Amino acid sequence: MKQRIITGVIAGGLFAILVFLGNIPYELLMIALALIGFYEFARMHHAKPFDIASLLGYVLILLLVVPWEKWGIGLHLSWETAIWFIMFGLLSITVISKNQVPIQAVSQLLLGSLYIGIGFKYMLITRTYSDNGLFWTILLFAAIWASDIGAYFTGRAVGKHKLWPSISPNKTIEGAIGGVICSLVVCIIALFIRPDMLNIPLTFGIGLAASVVGQMGDLIQSAYKRVVGVKDSGTLLPGHGGVLDRCDSWLIVFPFVHFIGLLTL
């Protein structure tokens, strides 16, 4: 527990500084976390993390996450183009290898690169592509973390009914409800602090998305870790696991709030 607390304080403090700084420091953080996250994903699914198929996954991560135009590098590639060429390359590997690299393996790598790349891309977009990016980023992270903390302590205090025992045995319905309430409380506080940025529907929409969709992101991570038979995605953060263990909710929440129109930058 002591190691977990020390790691959490140091990592959390460094993360907060980089979020506040924004721009290149934050962009480099998102790129690094995305690449490490994909490395963890490849290893969990028993792929060689630096063979040709995995390298194509890293390439797609970079194509999605790096703010090429903002850095003055004009790739002139749409999402669809980048994804299609990486997909074509991965599928071609199955042919060239005579199915030594099976379709299931390259499909997992493509899925992982999209799951991780799009998630971190929208964390970066939220912070760096708007004059109010710092506010929205802090609000989303605060709501997600409030949900996590609320779910954990409510579940420990009054949790009796299992939420989804075949996926995550320790999560309870009471904990999930506690997480939603805590997320909404954070967003309501933000409404009073910045009424110019939030209204009541948006406040409740973000609060519900951060908690409900965030908890689904946590369950998604739990589900595929259970399939591949691992407890943690990695060991980057002693006592906390890997990047994907810490970012599972973020990867789903940040794209979700953009795609359904809760955040428009």
Accessible surface in RSA format (square Angstrom, percent):
REM  Atomic radii and reference values for relative SASA: ProtOr
REM  Chains: A
REM  Algorithm: Lee & Richards
REM  Probe-radius: 1.40
REM  Slices: 20
REM RES _ NUM      All-atoms   Total-Side   Main-Chain    Non-polar    All polar
REM                ABS   REL    ABS   REL    ABS   REL    ABS   REL    ABS   REL
RES MET A   1   164.01  84.9 118.05  78.1  45.97 109.4 110.84  94.2  53.17  70.4
RES LYS A   2   160.75  78.4 152.62  93.6   8.13  19.4  98.41  88.6  62.34  66.4
RES GLN A   3   108.85  60.9 103.27  75.5   5.57  13.3  36.25  77.2  72.59  55.1
RES ARG A   4    96.79  40.6  95.81  48.8   0.98   2.3  21.25  29.0  75.53  45.8
RES ILE A   5    99.96  56.9  93.56  69.7   6.40  15.4  99.57  71.7   0.39   1.1
RES ILE A   6    84.90  48.3  82.08  61.2   2.82   6.8  84.90  61.1   0.00   0.0
RES THR A   7    18.99  13.5  15.03  15.2   3.95   9.4  11.48  15.4   7.51  11.3
RES GLY A   8    28.18  34.8   0.00   N/A  28.18  34.8  20.25  55.6   7.93  17.8
RES VAL A   9   105.48  69.4  93.61  84.8  11.87  28.6 100.86  87.6   4.62  12.5
RES ILE A  10   116.35  66.2 108.12  80.5   8.23  19.8 114.07  82.1   2.28   6.2
RES ALA A  11    32.46  29.8  23.92  36.9   8.55  19.4  29.26  41.2   3.21   8.5
RES GLY A  12    38.44  47.4   0.00   N/A  38.44  47.4  32.96  90.5   5.48  12.3
RES GLY A  13    34.59  42.7   0.00   N/A  34.59  42.7  31.89  87.5   2.70   6.0
RES LEU A  14   104.79  58.4 100.78  72.1   4.01  10.1 102.39  71.9   2.40   6.5
RES PHE A  15    24.12  12.1  22.13  13.7   1.99   5.2  23.79  14.4   0.33   0.9
RES ALA A  16    58.32  53.6  49.30  76.1   9.02  20.5  54.05  76.1   4.27  11.3
RES ILE A  17   101.77  57.9  98.23  73.2   3.54   8.5 101.72  73.2   0.05   0.1
RES LEU A  18    31.41  17.5  31.41  22.5   0.00   0.0  31.41  22.1   0.00   0.0
RES VAL A  19     8.04   5.3   8.04   7.3   0.00   0.0   8.04   7.0   0.00   0.0
RES PHE A  20   137.36  68.7 130.21  80.7   7.15  18.6 130.36  79.0   7.01  20.1
RES LEU A  21    92.51  51.5  75.83  54.2  16.68  41.9  78.36  55.0  14.15  38.1
RES GLY A  22     0.47   0.6   0.00   N/A   0.47   0.6   0.47   1.3   0.00   0.0
RES ASN A  23    87.42  60.3  85.82  82.9   1.60   3.8  17.36  41.8  70.06  67.7
RES ILE A  24    95.32  54.2  95.32  71.0   0.00   0.0  95.32  68.6   0.00   0.0
RES PRO A  25    51.79  37.7  43.37  39.5   8.42  30.6  49.36  40.8   2.43  15.1
RES TYR A  26     0.00   0.0   0.00   0.0   0.00   0.0   0.00   0.0   0.00   0.0
RES GLU A  27     0.00   0.0   0.00   0.0   0.00   0.0   0.00   0.0   0.00   0.0
RES LEU A  28    92.88  51.7  89.17  63.8   3.71   9.3  89.52  62.9   3.35   9.0
RES LEU A  29    31.63  17.6  26.32  18.8   5.31  13.4  30.95  21.7   0.68   1.8
RES MET A  30     0.00   0.0   0.00   0.0   0.00   0.0   0.00   0.0   0.00   0.0
RES ILE A  31    16.70   9.5  16.70  12.4   0.00   0.0  16.70  12.0   0.00   0.0
RES ALA A  32    44.33  40.8  39.27  60.6   5.05  11.5  44.12  62.1   0.20   0.5
RES LEU A  33    24.97  13.9  24.97  17.9   0.00   0.0  24.97  17.5   0.00   0.0
RES ALA A  34     0.00   0.0   0.00   0.0   0.00   0.0   0.00   0.0   0.00   0.0
RES LEU A  35    50.07  27.9  48.89  35.0   1.19   3.0  49.21  34.6   0.86   2.3
RES ILE A  36    59.79  34.0  57.79  43.1   2.00   4.8  59.73  43.0   0.05   0.1
RES GLY A  37     0.00   0.0   0.00   N/A   0.00   0.0   0.00   0.0   0.00   0.0
RES PHE A  38     0.00   0.0   0.00   0.0   0.00   0.0   0.00   0.0   0.00   0.0
RES TYR A  39    69.73  32.6  69.73  39.7   0.00   0.0  43.54  32.7  26.19  32.3
RES GLU A  40     7.91   4.5   6.84   5.2   1.07   2.5   6.29  12.2   1.62   1.3
RES PHE A  41     6.14   3.1   6.14   3.8   0.00   0.0   6.14   3.7   0.00   0.0
RES ALA A  42     0.00   0.0   0.00   0.0   0.00   0.0   0.00   0.0   0.00   0.0
RES ARG A  43   141.70  59.5 126.83  64.7  14.87  35.4  19.92  27.2 121.78  73.8
RES MET A  44     8.00   4.1   4.42   2.9   3.58   8.5   7.94   6.7   0.06   0.1
RES HIS A  45    27.11  14.8  13.84   9.6  13.28  34.0   5.29   5.5  21.82  25.4
RES HIS A  46   149.44  81.7 113.00  78.5  36.44  93.2  90.87  93.7  58.57  68.1
RES ALA A  47    21.94  20.2   8.84  13.6  13.10  29.8  17.42  24.5   4.52  12.0
RES LYS A  48   152.43  74.4 148.57  91.2   3.85   9.2  93.34  84.0  59.09  62.9
RES PRO A  49    28.57  20.8  28.57  26.0   0.00   0.0  28.57  23.6   0.00   0.0
RES PHE A  50   137.38  68.7 118.29  73.3  19.09  49.7 119.98  72.7  17.40  49.8
RES ASP A  51    48.05  33.7  37.99  37.8  10.06  23.8  30.17  71.0  17.88  17.8
RES ILE A  52   123.74  70.4 122.21  91.0   1.54   3.7 122.21  88.0   1.54   4.2
RES ALA A  53     2.93   2.7   1.75   2.7   1.18   2.7   1.75   2.5   1.18   3.1
RES SER A  54     0.00   0.0   0.00   0.0   0.00   0.0   0.00   0.0   0.00   0.0
RES LEU A  55    83.32  46.4  82.86  59.3   0.46   1.2  82.86  58.2   0.46   1.2
RES LEU A  56    41.15  22.9  41.12  29.4   0.03   0.1  41.12  28.9   0.03   0.1
RES GLY A  57     0.00   0.0   0.00   N/A   0.00   0.0   0.00   0.0   0.00   0.0
RES TYR A  58    24.04  11.2  24.04  13.7   0.00   0.0  23.86  17.9   0.18   0.2
RES VAL A  59    64.51  42.5  64.09  58.0   0.42   1.0  64.50  56.0   0.01   0.0
RES LEU A  60     0.00   0.0   0.00   0.0   0.00   0.0   0.00   0.0   0.00   0.0
RES ILE A  61     0.01   0.0   0.01   0.0   0.00   0.0   0.01   0.0   0.00   0.0
RES LEU A  62    59.58  33.2  59.58  42.6   0.00   0.0  59.58  41.8   0.00   0.0
RES LEU A  63    42.89  23.9  27.63  19.8  15.26  38.4  27.65  19.4  15.23  41.0
RES LEU A  64     3.19   1.8   2.41   1.7   0.78   2.0   2.97   2.1   0.21   0.6
RES VAL A  65     2.11   1.4   0.00   0.0   2.11   5.1   0.00   0.0   2.11   5.7
RES VAL A  66    10.49   6.9   6.24   5.6   4.25  10.2   6.24   5.4   4.25  11.5
RES PRO A  67     7.32   5.3   0.04   0.0   7.28  26.5   7.32   6.0   0.00   0.0
RES TRP A  68    61.46  24.7  58.77  28.4   2.69   6.3  58.77  31.3   2.69   4.4
RES GLU A  69   143.02  82.1 123.14  93.2  19.88  47.3  46.21  89.4  96.81  79.0
RES LYS A  70    85.22  41.6  48.56  29.8  36.66  87.3  45.39  40.9  39.83  42.4
RES TRP A  71    85.68  34.4  54.63  26.4  31.05  72.9  62.67  33.4  23.01  37.3
RES GLY A  72    68.12  84.0   0.00   N/A  68.12  84.0  35.52  97.5  32.60  73.0
RES ILE A  73    76.77  43.7  73.29  54.6   3.48   8.4  76.58  55.1   0.19   0.5
RES GLY A  74    47.26  58.3   0.00   N/A  47.26  58.3  15.69  43.1  31.57  70.7
RES LEU A  75    66.62  37.1  48.19  34.5  18.43  46.3  50.54  35.5  16.08  43.3
RES HIS A  76   167.58  91.6 129.40  89.9  38.18  97.7  99.94 103.0  67.64  78.7
RES LEU A  77    84.49  47.1  53.20  38.1  31.28  78.6  54.88  38.5  29.61  79.7
RES SER A  78    55.79  47.1  40.77  54.4  15.02  34.6  45.25  96.3  10.54  14.8
RES TRP A  79    81.88  32.9  78.21  37.9   3.67   8.6  68.45  36.5  13.43  21.8
RES GLU A  80   128.32  73.7 121.93  92.2   6.39  15.2  70.17 135.7  58.16  47.5
RES THR A  81    45.94  32.7  40.16  40.7   5.78  13.8  22.21  29.8  23.73  35.9
RES ALA A  82     6.33   5.8   4.73   7.3   1.59   3.6   6.26   8.8   0.07   0.2
RES ILE A  83    40.13  22.8  40.13  29.9   0.00   0.0  40.13  28.9   0.00   0.0
RES TRP A  84   126.19  50.6 124.37  60.2   1.82   4.3 105.33  56.2  20.86  33.8
RES PHE A  85   120.16  60.1 113.56  70.3   6.60  17.2 113.64  68.9   6.52  18.7
RES ILE A  86    10.56   6.0  10.41   7.8   0.15   0.4  10.56   7.6   0.00   0.0
RES MET A  87    60.15  31.2  60.11  39.8   0.05   0.1  27.75  23.6  32.40  42.9
RES PHE A  88   110.81  55.4 110.06  68.2   0.74   1.9 110.81  67.2   0.00   0.0
RES GLY A  89    18.26  22.5   0.00   N/A  18.26  22.5  16.97  46.6   1.29   2.9
RES LEU A  90     2.22   1.2   2.22   1.6   0.00   0.0   2.22   1.6   0.00   0.0
RES LEU A  91    71.26  39.7  70.15  50.2   1.11   2.8  70.29  49.4   0.97   2.6
RES SER A  92    30.53  25.8  25.84  34.5   4.69  10.8  22.57  48.1   7.97  11.2
RES ILE A  93    21.68  12.3  21.39  15.9   0.29   0.7  21.68  15.6   0.00   0.0
RES THR A  94    12.79   9.1  11.77  11.9   1.02   2.4   1.79   2.4  11.00  16.6
RES VAL A  95   115.45  76.0 102.12  92.4  13.33  32.1 107.93  93.8   7.52  20.4
RES ILE A  96   139.11  79.2 116.39  86.7  22.72  54.8 122.61  88.3  16.50  44.8
RES SER A  97    26.97  22.8  13.41  17.9  13.55  31.2  24.03  51.2   2.94   4.1
RES LYS A  98   174.80  85.3 154.48  94.8  20.32  48.4 104.97  94.5  69.83  74.4
RES ASN A  99   109.14  75.3  95.70  92.5  13.44  32.4  21.47  51.7  87.67  84.7
RES GLN A 100   150.29  84.0 124.45  91.0  25.84  61.5  41.57  88.5 108.72  82.5
RES VAL A 101    39.46  26.0  38.11  34.5   1.35   3.3  39.46  34.3   0.00   0.0
RES PRO A 102    55.99  40.8  55.44  50.5   0.55   2.0  55.99  46.2   0.00   0.0
RES ILE A 103    82.03  46.7  81.13  60.4   0.89   2.1  81.13  58.4   0.89   2.4
RES GLN A 104   120.15  67.2 115.31  84.3   4.84  11.5  60.67 129.1  59.48  45.1
RES ALA A 105    28.29  26.0  24.65  38.0   3.64   8.3  27.29  38.4   1.00   2.7
RES VAL A 106     1.84   1.2   1.37   1.2   0.47   1.1   1.37   1.2   0.47   1.3
RES SER A 107    54.86  46.4  45.44  60.6   9.42  21.7  35.33  75.2  19.53  27.4
RES GLN A 108    71.94  40.2  70.43  51.5   1.51   3.6  19.04  40.5  52.89  40.1
RES LEU A 109     3.65   2.0   3.65   2.6   0.00   0.0   3.65   2.6   0.00   0.0
RES LEU A 110    31.35  17.5  31.34  22.4   0.01   0.0  31.35  22.0   0.00   0.0
RES LEU A 111   116.11  64.7 113.55  81.2   2.56   6.4 115.59  81.2   0.52   1.4
RES GLY A 112     0.01   0.0   0.00   N/A   0.01   0.0   0.01   0.0   0.00   0.0
RES SER A 113     0.02   0.0   0.02   0.0   0.00   0.0   0.00   0.0   0.02   0.0
RES LEU A 114    40.06  22.3  39.31  28.1   0.75   1.9  39.58  27.8   0.48   1.3
RES TYR A 115    34.48  16.1  20.78  11.8  13.70  35.6  31.97  24.0   2.51   3.1
RES ILE A 116     0.00   0.0   0.00   0.0   0.00   0.0   0.00   0.0   0.00   0.0
RES GLY A 117     0.00   0.0   0.00   N/A   0.00   0.0   0.00   0.0   0.00   0.0
RES ILE A 118    33.24  18.9  33.24  24.8   0.00   0.0  33.24  23.9   0.00   0.0
RES GLY A 119     0.42   0.5   0.00   N/A   0.42   0.5   0.00   0.0   0.42   0.9
RES PHE A 120     0.00   0.0   0.00   0.0   0.00   0.0   0.00   0.0   0.00   0.0
RES LYS A 121    37.85  18.5  37.85  23.2   0.00   0.0   6.12   5.5  31.74  33.8
RES TYR A 122    30.23  14.1  30.23  17.2   0.00   0.0   5.78   4.3  24.45  30.1
RES MET A 123     0.00   0.0   0.00   0.0   0.00   0.0   0.00   0.0   0.00   0.0
RES LEU A 124     3.35   1.9   3.35   2.4   0.00   0.0   3.35   2.3   0.00   0.0
RES ILE A 125    34.67  19.7  34.67  25.8   0.00   0.0  34.67  25.0   0.00   0.0
RES THR A 126     0.00   0.0   0.00   0.0   0.00   0.0   0.00   0.0   0.00   0.0
RES ARG A 127    31.08  13.0  30.36  15.5   0.72   1.7   0.00   0.0  31.08  18.8
RES THR A 128    21.58  15.3   0.11   0.1  21.48  51.2   4.61   6.2  16.97  25.7
RES TYR A 129   101.88  47.6  77.05  43.8  24.83  64.6  72.29  54.3  29.59  36.5
RES SER A 130    31.58  26.7   8.76  11.7  22.82  52.6  11.75  25.0  19.83  27.8
RES ASP A 131   155.47 108.9 114.08 113.5  41.39  97.9  36.44  85.8 119.03 118.7
RES ASN A 132    60.66  41.8  56.78  54.9   3.88   9.3   3.88   9.3  56.78  54.9
RES GLY A 133     0.30   0.4   0.00   N/A   0.30   0.4   0.00   0.0   0.30   0.7
RES LEU A 134    48.94  27.3  48.36  34.6   0.57   1.4  48.36  34.0   0.57   1.5
RES PHE A 135    33.84  16.9  26.92  16.7   6.92  18.0  31.20  18.9   2.64   7.6
RES TRP A 136    23.31   9.4  23.31  11.3   0.00   0.0  15.11   8.1   8.20  13.3
RES THR A 137     0.00   0.0   0.00   0.0   0.00   0.0   0.00   0.0   0.00   0.0
RES ILE A 138    91.12  51.9  88.47  65.9   2.65   6.4  90.66  65.3   0.46   1.3
RES LEU A 139     6.67   3.7   3.63   2.6   3.04   7.6   6.51   4.6   0.15   0.4
RES LEU A 140     0.02   0.0   0.02   0.0   0.00   0.0   0.02   0.0   0.00   0.0
RES PHE A 141     4.25   2.1   4.25   2.6   0.00   0.0   4.25   2.6   0.00   0.0
RES ALA A 142    31.94  29.4  26.66  41.1   5.28  12.0  29.99  42.2   1.94   5.1
RES ALA A 143     0.00   0.0   0.00   0.0   0.00   0.0   0.00   0.0   0.00   0.0
RES ILE A 144     1.00   0.6   1.00   0.7   0.00   0.0   1.00   0.7   0.00   0.0
RES TRP A 145   102.81  41.3 102.53  49.6   0.29   0.7  93.33  49.8   9.49  15.4
RES ALA A 146    15.61  14.4   8.09  12.5   7.52  17.1  14.50  20.4   1.11   2.9
RES SER A 147     1.86   1.6   1.78   2.4   0.07   0.2   0.89   1.9   0.97   1.4
RES ASP A 148    60.12  42.1  51.08  50.8   9.04  21.4  27.54  64.8  32.58  32.5
RES ILE A 149   103.43  58.9 100.99  75.2   2.43   5.9 103.43  74.5   0.00   0.0
RES GLY A 150     5.66   7.0   0.00   N/A   5.66   7.0   5.38  14.8   0.28   0.6
RES ALA A 151    23.69  21.8  19.21  29.7   4.48  10.2  19.37  27.3   4.33  11.5
RES TYR A 152   119.42  55.8 108.77  61.9  10.66  27.7  92.24  69.3  27.18  33.5
RES PHE A 153   124.33  62.2 120.93  74.9   3.41   8.9 121.30  73.5   3.03   8.7
RES THR A 154    37.98  27.0  33.27  33.7   4.71  11.2  21.88  29.4  16.10  24.3
RES GLY A 155    16.04  19.8   0.00   N/A  16.04  19.8   8.90  24.4   7.13  16.0
RES ARG A 156   174.92  73.4 136.54  69.6  38.38  91.4  35.12  48.0 139.80  84.7
RES ALA A 157    80.21  73.7  41.62  64.2  38.59  87.8  51.60  72.7  28.61  75.8
RES VAL A 158    83.19  54.7  74.93  67.8   8.26  19.9  80.16  69.6   3.03   8.2
RES GLY A 159    24.59  30.3   0.00   N/A  24.59  30.3   0.00   0.0  24.59  55.1
RES LYS A 160   170.57  83.2 138.98  85.3  31.59  75.2  88.36  79.5  82.22  87.6
RES HIS A 161   111.90  61.2 108.01  75.1   3.90  10.0  77.39  79.8  34.52  40.2
RES LYS A 162   106.50  52.0  89.19  54.7  17.30  41.2  60.24  54.2  46.25  49.3
RES LEU A 163    52.16  29.1  34.82  24.9  17.34  43.6  34.82  24.5  17.34  46.7
RES TRP A 164   131.54  52.8 130.15  63.0   1.39   3.3 115.07  61.4  16.47  26.7
RES PRO A 165    74.46  54.3  67.30  61.3   7.16  26.0  67.52  55.7   6.94  43.2
RES SER A 166    77.26  65.3  58.75  78.4  18.51  42.6  57.35 122.1  19.92  27.9
RES ILE A 167    41.72  23.7  39.62  29.5   2.10   5.1  39.62  28.5   2.10   5.7
RES SER A 168    11.47   9.7  10.02  13.4   1.45   3.3   1.62   3.5   9.84  13.8
RES PRO A 169    61.48  44.8  61.01  55.6   0.47   1.7  61.08  50.4   0.40   2.5
RES ASN A 170   130.08  89.7 112.77 109.0  17.31  41.7  29.21  70.3 100.87  97.5
RES LYS A 171    58.24  28.4  53.44  32.8   4.80  11.4  36.07  32.5  22.17  23.6
RES THR A 172    11.04   7.9   7.48   7.6   3.56   8.5   7.48  10.0   3.56   5.4
RES ILE A 173    76.15  43.3  76.15  56.7   0.00   0.0  76.15  54.8   0.00   0.0
RES GLU A 174    37.14  21.3  34.25  25.9   2.89   6.9  27.02  52.3  10.12   8.3
RES GLY A 175     2.23   2.7   0.00   N/A   2.23   2.7   2.23   6.1   0.00   0.0
RES ALA A 176    17.12  15.7  14.91  23.0   2.22   5.0  15.60  22.0   1.52   4.0
RES ILE A 177    96.37  54.8  94.64  70.5   1.74   4.2  96.37  69.4   0.00   0.0
RES GLY A 178     6.20   7.6   0.00   N/A   6.20   7.6   6.09  16.7   0.11   0.2
RES GLY A 179     0.00   0.0   0.00   N/A   0.00   0.0   0.00   0.0   0.00   0.0
RES VAL A 180    29.11  19.2  29.11  26.4   0.00   0.0  29.11  25.3   0.00   0.0
RES ILE A 181    97.20  55.3  96.69  72.0   0.51   1.2  97.09  69.9   0.11   0.3
RES CYS A 182    44.31  33.5  42.09  46.9   2.22   5.2   6.20  15.7  38.11  41.1
RES SER A 183     0.00   0.0   0.00   0.0   0.00   0.0   0.00   0.0   0.00   0.0
RES LEU A 184    28.16  15.7  28.16  20.1   0.00   0.0  28.16  19.8   0.00   0.0
RES VAL A 185    72.22  47.5  71.45  64.7   0.76   1.8  72.10  62.6   0.11   0.3
RES VAL A 186    37.49  24.7  35.83  32.4   1.66   4.0  36.24  31.5   1.24   3.4
RES CYS A 187     0.12   0.1   0.12   0.1   0.00   0.0   0.12   0.3   0.00   0.0
RES ILE A 188    57.73  32.9  57.73  43.0   0.00   0.0  57.73  41.6   0.00   0.0
RES ILE A 189    92.55  52.7  91.08  67.9   1.46   3.5  92.55  66.6   0.00   0.0
RES ALA A 190    11.62  10.7   9.46  14.6   2.16   4.9  11.47  16.2   0.15   0.4
RES LEU A 191    29.77  16.6  29.27  20.9   0.49   1.2  29.27  20.6   0.49   1.3
RES PHE A 192   159.25  79.7 135.06  83.7  24.19  62.9 138.20  83.8  21.04  60.2
RES ILE A 193   121.02  68.9  97.59  72.7  23.43  56.5 103.92  74.8  17.09  46.4
RES ARG A 194    78.55  33.0  78.47  40.0   0.08   0.2  25.92  35.4  52.63  31.9
RES PRO A 195    91.83  66.9  74.81  68.2  17.02  61.9  75.12  62.0  16.71 103.8
RES ASP A 196   106.81  74.8  63.99  63.7  42.83 101.3  52.55 123.7  54.26  54.1
RES MET A 197    27.49  14.2  16.09  10.6  11.40  27.1   6.91   5.9  20.58  27.3
RES LEU A 198     8.35   4.6   0.10   0.1   8.24  20.7   2.69   1.9   5.66  15.2
RES ASN A 199    84.81  58.5  80.30  77.6   4.50  10.8  32.93  79.3  51.87  50.1
RES ILE A 200   111.49  63.4 109.88  81.9   1.61   3.9 109.88  79.1   1.61   4.4
RES PRO A 201   102.04  74.4  86.24  78.6  15.80  57.4  95.24  78.6   6.79  42.2
RES LEU A 202    34.40  19.2  30.86  22.1   3.54   8.9  33.90  23.8   0.50   1.3
RES THR A 203     0.11   0.1   0.00   0.0   0.11   0.3   0.11   0.1   0.00   0.0
RES PHE A 204    82.48  41.3  82.48  51.1   0.00   0.0  82.48  50.0   0.00   0.0
RES GLY A 205    20.12  24.8   0.00   N/A  20.12  24.8  17.50  48.0   2.62   5.9
RES ILE A 206     0.10   0.1   0.10   0.1   0.00   0.0   0.10   0.1   0.00   0.0
RES GLY A 207     0.00   0.0   0.00   N/A   0.00   0.0   0.00   0.0   0.00   0.0
RES LEU A 208    79.11  44.1  78.86  56.4   0.25   0.6  79.08  55.5   0.03   0.1
RES ALA A 209     6.28   5.8   2.13   3.3   4.15   9.4   5.81   8.2   0.48   1.3
RES ALA A 210     0.79   0.7   0.00   0.0   0.79   1.8   0.00   0.0   0.79   2.1
RES SER A 211     0.02   0.0   0.00   0.0   0.02   0.0   0.00   0.0   0.02   0.0
RES VAL A 212    82.77  54.5  77.66  70.3   5.11  12.3  79.98  69.5   2.79   7.6
RES VAL A 213    22.12  14.6  20.96  19.0   1.17   2.8  22.12  19.2   0.00   0.0
RES GLY A 214     2.10   2.6   0.00   N/A   2.10   2.6   2.10   5.8   0.00   0.0
RES GLN A 215    23.46  13.1  22.07  16.1   1.38   3.3  16.93  36.0   6.53   5.0
RES MET A 216    95.58  49.5  94.16  62.3   1.41   3.4  79.69  67.7  15.89  21.1
RES GLY A 217     0.12   0.1   0.00   N/A   0.12   0.1   0.00   0.0   0.12   0.3
RES ASP A 218    33.74  23.6  33.74  33.6   0.00   0.0   1.28   3.0  32.46  32.4
RES LEU A 219    17.13   9.5  16.31  11.7   0.82   2.1  16.64  11.7   0.49   1.3
RES ILE A 220    64.59  36.8  60.96  45.4   3.64   8.8  63.93  46.0   0.66   1.8
RES GLN A 221     1.33   0.7   1.33   1.0   0.00   0.0   1.33   2.8   0.00   0.0
RES SER A 222    19.91  16.8  16.00  21.4   3.91   9.0   6.86  14.6  13.05  18.3
RES ALA A 223    30.99  28.5  29.98  46.3   1.01   2.3  29.98  42.2   1.01   2.7
RES TYR A 224    33.10  15.5  32.15  18.3   0.95   2.5  33.10  24.9   0.00   0.0
RES LYS A 225    28.16  13.7  28.16  17.3   0.00   0.0   8.88   8.0  19.27  20.5
RES ARG A 226   126.70  53.2 103.09  52.6  23.61  56.2  45.02  61.5  81.67  49.5
RES VAL A 227   128.67  84.7  96.35  87.2  32.31  77.9 103.37  89.8  25.30  68.6
RES VAL A 228    24.42  16.1   8.12   7.3  16.30  39.3  13.94  12.1  10.48  28.4
RES GLY A 229    64.65  79.7   0.00   N/A  64.65  79.7  34.01  93.3  30.65  68.6
RES VAL A 230    51.46  33.9  35.21  31.9  16.25  39.2  42.19  36.7   9.27  25.1
RES LYS A 231   175.02  85.4 153.48  94.2  21.54  51.3 121.38 109.3  53.64  57.1
RES ASP A 232    61.31  42.9  47.90  47.7  13.41  31.7   7.10  16.7  54.21  54.1
RES SER A 233     8.78   7.4   0.00   0.0   8.78  20.2   0.08   0.2   8.70  12.2
RES GLY A 234    18.00  22.2   0.00   N/A  18.00  22.2  17.01  46.7   1.00   2.2
RES THR A 235   125.71  89.4 107.50 109.0  18.21  43.4  76.30 102.5  49.41  74.7
RES LEU A 236    87.47  48.7  64.04  45.8  23.43  58.9  71.23  50.0  16.24  43.7
RES LEU A 237    41.21  22.9  40.74  29.1   0.47   1.2  40.74  28.6   0.47   1.3
RES PRO A 238    62.37  45.5  53.42  48.7   8.95  32.5  62.37  51.5   0.00   0.0
RES GLY A 239    41.42  51.1   0.00   N/A  41.42  51.1  24.42  67.0  17.00  38.1
RES HIS A 240    29.12  15.9  23.73  16.5   5.38  13.8  24.68  25.4   4.44   5.2
RES GLY A 241     6.72   8.3   0.00   N/A   6.72   8.3   2.69   7.4   4.03   9.0
RES GLY A 242     0.00   0.0   0.00   N/A   0.00   0.0   0.00   0.0   0.00   0.0
RES VAL A 243     2.65   1.7   1.33   1.2   1.32   3.2   2.65   2.3   0.00   0.0
RES LEU A 244     0.00   0.0   0.00   0.0   0.00   0.0   0.00   0.0   0.00   0.0
RES ASP A 245    11.95   8.4   4.37   4.4   7.58  17.9   5.37  12.6   6.58   6.6
RES ARG A 246    96.60  40.6  86.13  43.9  10.47  24.9  22.97  31.4  73.63  44.6
RES CYS A 247     3.24   2.5   3.24   3.6   0.00   0.0   0.00   0.0   3.24   3.5
RES ASP A 248    13.68   9.6  13.68  13.6   0.00   0.0   0.00   0.0  13.68  13.6
RES SER A 249     3.06   2.6   3.06   4.1   0.00   0.0   1.45   3.1   1.61   2.3
RES TRP A 250    19.36   7.8  19.36   9.4   0.00   0.0  17.17   9.2   2.19   3.6
RES LEU A 251     3.15   1.8   0.00   0.0   3.15   7.9   0.00   0.0   3.15   8.5
RES ILE A 252    40.55  23.1  37.96  28.3   2.59   6.2  39.09  28.2   1.46   4.0
RES VAL A 253     0.00   0.0   0.00   0.0   0.00   0.0   0.00   0.0   0.00   0.0
RES PHE A 254     0.00   0.0   0.00   0.0   0.00   0.0   0.00   0.0   0.00   0.0
RES PRO A 255    10.47   7.6  10.47   9.5   0.00   0.0  10.47   8.6   0.00   0.0
RES PHE A 256    68.53  34.3  65.59  40.6   2.93   7.6  68.30  41.4   0.23   0.7
RES VAL A 257     0.00   0.0   0.00   0.0   0.00   0.0   0.00   0.0   0.00   0.0
RES HIS A 258    26.18  14.3  12.69   8.8  13.48  34.5   4.56   4.7  21.61  25.1
RES PHE A 259   122.20  61.1  87.00  53.9  35.20  91.6  90.95  55.1  31.25  89.4
RES ILE A 260    98.15  55.9  61.78  46.0  36.37  87.7  71.14  51.2  27.01  73.3
RES GLY A 261    43.95  54.2   0.00   N/A  43.95  54.2  21.61  59.3  22.35  50.0
RES LEU A 262    35.25  19.6  27.14  19.4   8.11  20.4  28.18  19.8   7.07  19.0
RES LEU A 263     5.05   2.8   1.19   0.9   3.86   9.7   2.20   1.5   2.85   7.7
RES THR A 264   118.01  83.9  87.52  88.7  30.49  72.7  61.53  82.6  56.49  85.4
RES LEU A 265    81.92  45.6  11.47   8.2  70.45 177.1  37.80  26.5  44.12 118.7
END  Absolute sums over single chains surface
CHAIN  1 A    13650.6      11466.0       2184.6       9848.0       3802.6
END  Absolute sums over all chains
TOTAL         13650.6      11466.0       2184.6       9848.0       3802.6
